[in-house]
């Protein structure tokens, strides 16, 4: 698979929607993830990321402007032991609860489908990072409608065992802007992951469309020790 330039991928797409990047730092020592949200409506743009235990949650920047919280207020990141779960909706809780009961990532998501926001039927994208005894694996999932047909669901899971240093994968909800918004197609995109967390954070944030970007979360986890560093950027400060 061709490695794509993440900066160009983001700069050339005014509305990828919500995106998850998971990979391994160039020196091989860190498990890396990033999650960003974008918005076109006032309700979607009226959000910030805040830390919540070892994870994060979204909350309204201006509570007086919050209209419908159902699809925009959730915990995108939760930690279950040596697993870090990253998703674009409340299926974070579904994965957390399922895996806590010894279900697999894929089994946990069986009870969920795409979002009920016709005509977009926004895909649910999810990621799981698993670090154990110095080994690191991750997987990504997308649950989407059949080309906008809500009667038919498509489920895809992509698993990456012992990922190579400096490589990551990027999945996002929408192929591009539009009405209705077309769903992401194909496999997660292969992108490079640097060692420098600040540089990676800046690259992603500065490459997202200035009008539509809302918030960004980045975490670098030391594979040997499990310690981590987190960076959050909110457009609404």
Phi and psi in degrees as GROMACS dihedral restraints (atoms count N, CA, C in turn):
[ dihedral_restraints ]
;  ai    aj    ak    al  type     phi  dphi    fc
    3     4     5     6     1   -70.3    20    10
    4     5     6     7     1   134.8    20    10
    6     7     8     9     1   -80.2    20    10
    7     8     9    10     1   123.6    20    10
    9    10    11    12     1   -91.7    20    10
   10    11    12    13     1   155.4    20    10
   12    13    14    15     1   -83.9    20    10
   13    14    15    16     1   110.3    20    10
   15    16    17    18     1   -59.2    20    10
   16    17    18    19     1   -41.4    20    10
   18    19    20    21     1   -57.9    20    10
   19    20    21    22     1   -47.4    20    10
   21    22    23    24     1   -66.8    20    10
   22    23    24    25     1   -39.5    20    10
   24    25    26    27     1   -57.3    20    10
   25    26    27    28     1   -44.0    20    10
   27    28    29    30     1   -75.9    20    10
   28    29    30    31     1   -41.8    20    10
   30    31    32    33     1   -66.2    20    10
   31    32    33    34     1   -29.1    20    10
   33    34    35    36     1   -88.5    20    10
   34    35    36    37     1     1.1    20    10
   36    37    38    39     1  -128.8    20    10
   37    38    39    40     1   107.9    20    10
   39    40    41    42     1   -69.8    20    10
   40    41    42    43     1   -21.0    20    10
   42    43    44    45     1  -148.3    20    10
   43    44    45    46     1    74.3    20    10
   45    46    47    48     1   -74.0    20    10
   46    47    48    49     1    -9.1    20    10
   48    49    50    51     1    85.6    20    10
   49    50    51    52     1  -113.3    20    10
   51    52    53    54     1  -112.3    20    10
   52    53    54    55     1   143.2    20    10
   54    55    56    57     1  -137.7    20    10
   55    56    57    58     1   146.0    20    10
   57    58    59    60     1  -123.0    20    10
   58    59    60    61     1   131.2    20    10
   60    61    62    63     1  -121.0    20    10
   61    62    63    64     1   130.5    20    10
   63    64    65    66     1  -135.6    20    10
   64    65    66    67     1   138.8    20    10
   66    67    68    69     1  -173.9    20    10
   67    68    69    70     1  -155.7    20    10
   69    70    71    72     1  -133.2    20    10
   70    71    72    73     1   137.6    20    10
   72    73    74    75     1   -62.6    20    10
   73    74    75    76     1   159.0    20    10
   75    76    77    78     1   -60.6    20    10
   76    77    78    79     1   -31.4    20    10
   78    79    80    81     1   -85.0    20    10
   79    80    81    82     1    -0.9    20    10
   81    82    83    84     1    82.1    20    10
   82    83    84    85     1    -2.9    20    10
   84    85    86    87     1   -93.1    20    10
   85    86    87    88     1   -14.8    20    10
   87    88    89    90     1  -120.9    20    10
   88    89    90    91     1   138.1    20    10
   90    91    92    93     1   -89.0    20    10
   91    92    93    94     1   131.6    20    10
   93    94    95    96     1  -124.3    20    10
   94    95    96    97     1   137.6    20    10
   96    97    98    99     1  -142.0    20    10
   97    98    99   100     1   151.8    20    10
   99   100   101   102     1  -139.6    20    10
  100   101   102   103     1   144.3    20    10
  102   103   104   105     1  -137.9    20    10
  103   104   105   106     1   128.7    20    10
  105   106   107   108     1  -126.8    20    10
  106   107   108   109     1   153.1    20    10
  108   109   110   111     1  -123.8    20    10
  109   110   111   112     1   148.3    20    10
  111   112   113   114     1  -129.6    20    10
  112   113   114   115     1   170.2    20    10
  114   115   116   117     1  -156.8    20    10
  115   116   117   118     1   146.4    20    10
  117   118   119   120     1  -109.0    20    10
  118   119   120   121     1   -28.6    20    10
  120   121   122   123     1   -93.9    20    10
  121   122   123   124     1   161.2    20    10
  123   124   125   126     1   -60.5    20    10
  124   125   126   127     1   -39.1    20    10
  126   127   128   129     1   -63.1    20    10
  127   128   129   130     1   -42.9    20    10
  129   130   131   132     1   -69.6    20    10
  130   131   132   133     1   -34.7    20    10
  132   133   134   135     1   -79.5    20    10
  133   134   135   136     1   -15.1    20    10
  135   136   137   138     1   -87.4    20    10
  136   137   138   139     1    57.3    20    10
  138   139   140   141     1  -140.4    20    10
  139   140   141   142     1   155.5    20    10
  141   142   143   144     1  -138.7    20    10
  142   143   144   145     1   156.6    20    10
  144   145   146   147     1   -91.3    20    10
  145   146   147   148     1   136.6    20    10
  147   148   149   150     1  -131.4    20    10
  148   149   150   151     1   148.0    20    10
  150   151   152   153     1   -69.4    20    10
  151   152   153   154     1   143.4    20    10
  153   154   155   156     1  -143.1    20    10
  154   155   156   157     1    95.8    20    10
  156   157   158   159     1    63.5    20    10
  157   158   159   160     1  -130.7    20    10
  159   160   161   162     1   -85.2    20    10
  160   161   162   163     1    -5.9    20    10
  162   163   164   165     1  -114.0    20    10
  163   164   165   166     1  -158.5    20    10
  165   166   167   168     1  -137.6    20    10
  166   167   168   169     1   164.3    20    10
  168   169   170   171     1  -140.0    20    10
  169   170   171   172     1   161.7    20    10
  171   172   173   174     1   -92.9    20    10
  172   173   174   175     1   149.0    20    10
  174   175   176   177     1  -146.4    20    10
  175   176   177   178     1   160.6    20    10
  177   178   179   180     1   -69.5    20    10
  178   179   180   181     1   132.9    20    10
  180   181   182   183     1   -68.7    20    10
  181   182   183   184     1   -45.7    20    10
  183   184   185   186     1  -120.1    20    10
  184   185   186   187     1    97.5    20    10
  186   187   188   189     1   -54.7    20    10
  187   188   189   190     1   -28.0    20    10
  189   190   191   192     1   -69.4    20    10
  190   191   192   193     1   -18.0    20    10
  192   193   194   195     1   -99.7    20    10
  193   194   195   196     1    -1.2    20    10
  195   196   197   198     1   -73.1    20    10
  196   197   198   199     1   122.1    20    10
  198   199   200   201     1  -102.5    20    10
  199   200   201   202     1   -63.7    20    10
  201   202   203   204     1  -120.7    20    10
  202   203   204   205     1   108.1    20    10
  204   205   206   207     1   -80.7    20    10
  205   206   207   208     1    -7.9    20    10
  207   208   209   210     1   -57.6    20    10
  208   209   210   211     1   -41.3    20    10
  210   211   212   213     1  -109.0    20    10
  211   212   213   214     1     1.4    20    10
  213   214   215   216     1  -117.9    20    10
  214   215   216   217     1   -15.7    20    10
  216   217   218   219     1  -107.8    20    10
  217   218   219   220     1   114.6    20    10
  219   220   221   222     1  -165.6    20    10
  220   221   222   223     1   176.4    20    10
  222   223   224   225     1  -103.0    20    10
  223   224   225   226     1   103.6    20    10
  225   226   227   228     1   -70.4    20    10
  226   227   228   229     1   -26.8    20    10
  228   229   230   231     1  -131.4    20    10
  229   230   231   232     1   128.4    20    10
  231   232   233   234     1  -137.4    20    10
  232   233   234   235     1   152.9    20    10
  234   235   236   237     1  -116.9    20    10
  235   236   237   238     1   128.1    20    10
  237   238   239   240     1  -121.9    20    10
  238   239   240   241     1    96.7    20    10
  240   241   242   243     1    61.4    20    10
  241   242   243   244     1  -117.5    20    10
  243   244   245   246     1   -96.4    20    10
  244   245   246   247     1    17.5    20    10
  246   247   248   249     1  -115.7    20    10
  247   248   249   250     1   135.2    20    10
  249   250   251   252     1  -114.0    20    10
  250   251   252   253     1   123.3    20    10
  252   253   254   255     1  -106.0    20    10
  253   254   255   256     1   131.5    20    10
  255   256   257   258     1  -132.5    20    10
  256   257   258   259     1   121.4    20    10
  258   259   260   261     1  -144.1    20    10
  259   260   261   262     1   172.0    20    10
  261   262   263   264     1  -100.4    20    10
  262   263   264   265     1    22.6    20    10
  264   265   266   267     1  -171.2    20    10
  265   266   267   268     1  -167.4    20    10
  267   268   269   270     1   -74.3    20    10
  268   269   270   271     1     3.2    20    10
  270   271   272   273     1   -70.0    20    10
  271   272   273   274     1    -9.5    20    10
  273   274   275   276     1   -54.3    20    10
  274   275   276   277     1   -45.3    20    10
  276   277   278   279     1   -66.8    20    10
  277   278   279   280     1   -38.2    20    10
  279   280   281   282     1   -61.5    20    10
  280   281   282   283     1   -44.6    20    10
  282   283   284   285     1   -66.8    20    10
  283   284   285   286     1   -44.5    20    10
  285   286   287   288     1   -57.8    20    10
  286   287   288   289     1   -50.6    20    10
  288   289   290   291     1   -67.4    20    10
  289   290   291   292     1   -38.8    20    10
  291   292   293   294     1   -66.0    20    10
  292   293   294   295     1   -46.9    20    10
  294   295   296   297     1   -70.3    20    10
  295   296   297   298     1   -26.4    20    10
  297   298   299   300     1   -67.2    20    10
  298   299   300   301     1   -22.7    20    10
  300   301   302   303     1  -100.5    20    10
  301   302   303   304     1    19.7    20    10
  303   304   305   306     1    72.4    20    10
  304   305   306   307     1    14.9    20    10
  306   307   308   309     1   -76.7    20    10
  307   308   309   310     1   157.4    20    10
  309   310   311   312     1   -79.0    20    10
  310   311   312   313     1   168.9    20    10
  312   313   314   315     1   -54.4    20    10
  313   314   315   316     1   -48.9    20    10
  315   316   317   318     1   -65.7    20    10
  316   317   318   319     1   -43.9    20    10
  318   319   320   321     1   -62.3    20    10
  319   320   321   322     1   -39.4    20    10
  321   322   323   324     1   -60.9    20    10
  322   323   324   325     1   -36.1    20    10
  324   325   326   327     1   -83.3    20    10
  325   326   327   328     1    -4.9    20    10
  327   328   329   330     1   -60.3    20    10
  328   329   330   331     1   -28.0    20    10
  330   331   332   333     1   -81.9    20    10
  331   332   333   334     1    -3.6    20    10
  333   334   335   336     1  -115.4    20    10
  334   335   336   337     1   162.7    20    10
  336   337   338   339     1  -143.6    20    10
  337   338   339   340     1  -165.8    20    10
  339   340   341   342     1   -65.1    20    10
  340   341   342   343     1   167.8    20    10
  342   343   344   345     1   -73.1    20    10
  343   344   345   346     1   147.2    20    10
  345   346   347   348     1   -85.5    20    10
  346   347   348   349     1    50.4    20    10
  348   349   350   351     1  -113.9    20    10
  349   350   351   352     1    50.6    20    10
  351   352   353   354     1   -50.6    20    10
  352   353   354   355     1   148.4    20    10
  354   355   356   357     1   -86.4    20    10
  355   356   357   358     1     3.3    20    10
  357   358   359   360     1   -75.2    20    10
  358   359   360   361     1   -38.0    20    10
  360   361   362   363     1    44.2    20    10
  361   362   363   364     1    60.9    20    10
  363   364   365   366     1   -52.7    20    10
  364   365   366   367     1   129.6    20    10
  366   367   368   369     1   -63.2    20    10
  367   368   369   370     1   149.6    20    10
  369   370   371   372     1   -95.0    20    10
  370   371   372   373     1   118.7    20    10
  372   373   374   375     1  -108.5    20    10
  373   374   375   376     1   139.6    20    10
  375   376   377   378     1  -143.8    20    10
  376   377   378   379     1   152.7    20    10
  378   379   380   381     1  -140.1    20    10
  379   380   381   382     1   150.3    20    10
  381   382   383   384     1  -134.3    20    10
  382   383   384   385     1   131.4    20    10
  384   385   386   387     1  -114.6    20    10
  385   386   387   388     1   131.4    20    10
  387   388   389   390     1  -128.4    20    10
  388   389   390   391     1   117.6    20    10
  390   391   392   393     1  -116.9    20    10
  391   392   393   394     1   125.4    20    10
  393   394   395   396     1  -150.4    20    10
  394   395   396   397     1   124.2    20    10
  396   397   398   399     1    50.8    20    10
  397   398   399   400     1    43.4    20    10
  399   400   401   402     1    80.1    20    10
  400   401   402   403     1     1.6    20    10
  402   403   404   405     1  -103.6    20    10
  403   404   405   406     1   153.2    20    10
  405   406   407   408     1  -140.0    20    10
  406   407   408   409     1   125.7    20    10
  408   409   410   411     1  -133.2    20    10
  409   410   411   412     1   155.8    20    10
  411   412   413   414     1  -146.9    20    10
  412   413   414   415     1   161.6    20    10
  414   415   416   417     1  -141.2    20    10
  415   416   417   418     1   156.2    20    10
  417   418   419   420     1  -133.3    20    10
  418   419   420   421     1   150.4    20    10
  420   421   422   423     1  -136.7    20    10
  421   422   423   424     1   147.8    20    10
  423   424   425   426     1  -135.5    20    10
  424   425   426   427     1   129.6    20    10
  426   427   428   429     1  -112.4    20    10
  427   428   429   430     1   118.7    20    10
  429   430   431   432     1  -139.7    20    10
  430   431   432   433     1   161.4    20    10
  432   433   434   435     1   -76.7    20    10
  433   434   435   436     1   164.0    20    10
  435   436   437   438     1   -83.3    20    10
  436   437   438   439     1    85.4    20    10
  438   439   440   441     1    52.8    20    10
  439   440   441   442     1    44.0    20    10
  441   442   443   444     1    86.5    20    10
  442   443   444   445     1     1.1    20    10
  444   445   446   447     1   -90.9    20    10
  445   446   447   448     1   109.4    20    10
  447   448   449   450     1   -73.3    20    10
  448   449   450   451     1    -6.4    20    10
  450   451   452   453     1   -81.3    20    10
  451   452   453   454     1   -11.0    20    10
  453   454   455   456     1  -132.3    20    10
  454   455   456   457     1   127.2    20    10
  456   457   458   459     1  -107.9    20    10
  457   458   459   460     1   143.4    20    10
  459   460   461   462     1  -116.7    20    10
  460   461   462   463     1   134.0    20    10
  462   463   464   465     1  -124.5    20    10
  463   464   465   466     1   126.5    20    10
  465   466   467   468     1  -131.5    20    10
  466   467   468   469     1   133.7    20    10
  468   469   470   471     1  -126.2    20    10
  469   470   471   472     1   136.0    20    10
  471   472   473   474     1  -123.6    20    10
  472   473   474   475     1   121.4    20    10
  474   475   476   477     1  -112.5    20    10
  475   476   477   478     1   137.4    20    10
  477   478   479   480     1  -126.1    20    10
  478   479   480   481     1   106.9    20    10
  480   481   482   483     1   -96.8    20    10
  481   482   483   484     1   134.0    20    10
  483   484   485   486     1    46.2    20    10
  484   485   486   487     1    60.7    20    10
  486   487   488   489     1   -59.0    20    10
  487   488   489   490     1   147.8    20    10
  489   490   491   492     1   -71.0    20    10
  490   491   492   493     1   148.3    20    10
  492   493   494   495     1   -60.4    20    10
  493   494   495   496     1   137.0    20    10
  495   496   497   498     1    81.5    20    10
  496   497   498   499     1     3.3    20    10
  498   499   500   501     1  -114.6    20    10
  499   500   501   502     1   145.6    20    10
  501   502   503   504     1  -148.8    20    10
  502   503   504   505     1   176.1    20    10
  504   505   506   507     1  -131.3    20    10
  505   506   507   508     1   145.1    20    10
  507   508   509   510     1  -126.6    20    10
  508   509   510   511     1   123.6    20    10
  510   511   512   513     1  -128.5    20    10
  511   512   513   514     1   143.7    20    10
  513   514   515   516     1  -140.9    20    10
  514   515   516   517     1   165.6    20    10
  516   517   518   519     1   -74.5    20    10
  517   518   519   520     1   -40.6    20    10
  519   520   521   522     1  -116.9    20    10
  520   521   522   523     1   139.8    20    10
  522   523   524   525     1   -60.9    20    10
  523   524   525   526     1   -39.7    20    10
  525   526   527   528     1  -170.6    20    10
  526   527   528   529     1  -179.4    20    10
  528   529   530   531     1   -69.4    20    10
  529   530   531   532     1   158.3    20    10
  531   532   533   534     1   163.2    20    10
  532   533   534   535     1   173.1    20    10
  534   535   536   537     1  -137.6    20    10
  535   536   537   538     1   106.9    20    10
  537   538   539   540     1   -70.5    20    10
  538   539   540   541     1   166.5    20    10
  540   541   542   543     1   -75.4    20    10
  541   542   543   544     1   123.5    20    10
  543   544   545   546     1   -75.9    20    10
  544   545   546   547     1   135.0    20    10
  546   547   548   549     1   -68.9    20    10
  547   548   549   550     1   152.2    20    10
  549   550   551   552     1   -52.4    20    10
  550   551   552   553     1   144.4    20    10
  552   553   554   555     1  -126.4    20    10
  553   554   555   556     1   145.5    20    10
  555   556   557   558     1    86.5    20    10
  556   557   558   559     1  -167.2    20    10
  558   559   560   561     1   -76.3    20    10
  559   560   561   562     1   157.1    20    10
  561   562   563   564     1   -54.2    20    10
  562   563   564   565     1   144.9    20    10
  564   565   566   567     1   -82.8    20    10
  565   566   567   568     1   135.6    20    10
  567   568   569   570     1   -77.7    20    10
  568   569   570   571     1   124.3    20    10
  570   571   572   573     1  -135.8    20    10
  571   572   573   574     1   162.6    20    10
  573   574   575   576     1   -90.3    20    10
  574   575   576   577     1   148.5    20    10
  576   577   578   579     1  -122.8    20    10
  577   578   579   580     1   117.3    20    10
  579   580   581   582     1   -83.3    20    10
  580   581   582   583     1   170.4    20    10
  582   583   584   585     1   -75.4    20    10
  583   584   585   586     1   -32.8    20    10
  585   586   587   588     1   -82.4    20    10
  586   587   588   589     1   108.7    20    10
  588   589   590   591     1   -63.3    20    10
  589   590   591   592     1   -41.2    20    10
  591   592   593   594     1   -63.0    20    10
  592   593   594   595     1   -43.1    20    10
  594   595   596   597     1   -65.8    20    10
  595   596   597   598     1   -40.5    20    10
  597   598   599   600     1   -64.7    20    10
  598   599   600   601     1   -45.1    20    10
  600   601   602   603     1   -59.6    20    10
  601   602   603   604     1   -47.3    20    10
  603   604   605   606     1   -63.2    20    10
  604   605   606   607     1   -40.9    20    10
  606   607   608   609     1   -60.2    20    10
  607   608   609   610     1   -48.2    20    10
  609   610   611   612     1   -65.1    20    10
  610   611   612   613     1   -51.2    20    10
  612   613   614   615     1   -61.7    20    10
  613   614   615   616     1   -45.1    20    10
  615   616   617   618     1   -73.5    20    10
  616   617   618   619     1   -17.0    20    10
  618   619   620   621     1   -90.9    20    10
  619   620   621   622     1   -16.5    20    10
  621   622   623   624     1   -74.4    20    10
  622   623   624   625     1   147.2    20    10
  624   625   626   627     1   -54.9    20    10
  625   626   627   628     1   126.8    20    10
  627   628   629   630     1   -61.8    20    10
  628   629   630   631     1   -35.0    20    10
  630   631   632   633     1   -76.2    20    10
  631   632   633   634     1   -36.1    20    10
  633   634   635   636     1   -97.1    20    10
  634   635   636   637     1   -18.9    20    10
  636   637   638   639     1   -71.0    20    10
  637   638   639   640     1   146.4    20    10
  639   640   641   642     1  -123.8    20    10
  640   641   642   643     1   -56.7    20    10
  642   643   644   645     1  -151.4    20    10
  643   644   645   646     1   155.4    20    10
  645   646   647   648     1  -140.0    20    10
  646   647   648   649     1   137.2    20    10
  648   649   650   651     1  -121.5    20    10
  649   650   651   652     1   133.9    20    10
  651   652   653   654     1  -133.2    20    10
  652   653   654   655     1   137.4    20    10
  654   655   656   657     1  -137.9    20    10
  655   656   657   658     1   134.1    20    10
  657   658   659   660     1  -113.8    20    10
  658   659   660   661     1   121.2    20    10
  660   661   662   663     1  -111.7    20    10
  661   662   663   664     1   127.0    20    10
  663   664   665   666     1   -71.4    20    10
  664   665   666   667     1   118.5    20    10
  666   667   668   669     1   -66.6    20    10
  667   668   669   670     1   -32.1    20    10
  669   670   671   672     1   -74.8    20    10
  670   671   672   673     1   -37.7    20    10
  672   673   674   675     1  -112.4    20    10
  673   674   675   676     1   -19.6    20    10
  675   676   677   678     1    82.5    20    10
  676   677   678   679     1    -5.0    20    10
  678   679   680   681     1   -71.0    20    10
  679   680   681   682     1   152.9    20    10
  681   682   683   684     1  -143.0    20    10
  682   683   684   685     1   159.7    20    10
  684   685   686   687     1  -120.6    20    10
  685   686   687   688     1   141.8    20    10
  687   688   689   690     1  -126.0    20    10
  688   689   690   691     1   143.2    20    10
  690   691   692   693     1  -131.5    20    10
  691   692   693   694     1   131.9    20    10
  693   694   695   696     1  -124.3    20    10
  694   695   696   697     1   133.2    20    10
  696   697   698   699     1  -124.3    20    10
  697   698   699   700     1   127.9    20    10
  699   700   701   702     1  -118.4    20    10
  700   701   702   703     1   131.4    20    10
  702   703   704   705     1   -63.0    20    10
  703   704   705   706     1   -40.0    20    10
  705   706   707   708     1   -85.3    20    10
  706   707   708   709     1   102.7    20    10
